[in-house]
Amino acid sequence: MSELIQEFNEGSFKSTIANGVTLVDFHAVWCGPCRMLAPILEEVAKDFSGKAKIGKVDIDAEEKIASEYQVTSVPTMVLFKDGKEMNRLVGLRDAASIKHFIQEVL
């Protein structure tokens, strides 16, 4: 994990998404497409550094968060603005799609 992408847990999740724009990647270690998404999110995180936060939630380690946000398949990317869910993407996406997705709420 890079310094640009945070790993969220139950203790840090709500406070981190409470302010600003945050893209949360709900993923699992065993998920192939999730592993393919990791370098794409690194690129996105560099482009949005200082404008939006990028984080990950491991659905197996943080089942309560995944359940609360009704994440039923991975990867699922949920975009929050000031703690409120704005939109979500399910499945592997390219960097351009994810950047556009974030840009819509900035």
Secondary structure, DSSP 8 states (H G I E B T S, - for coil): --TTEEE--TTTHHHHHTSSEEEEEEE-TT-HHHHHHHHHHHHHHHHTTTT-EEEEEETTT-HHHHHHTT--SSSEEEEEETTEEEEEEES---HHHHHHHHHTT-
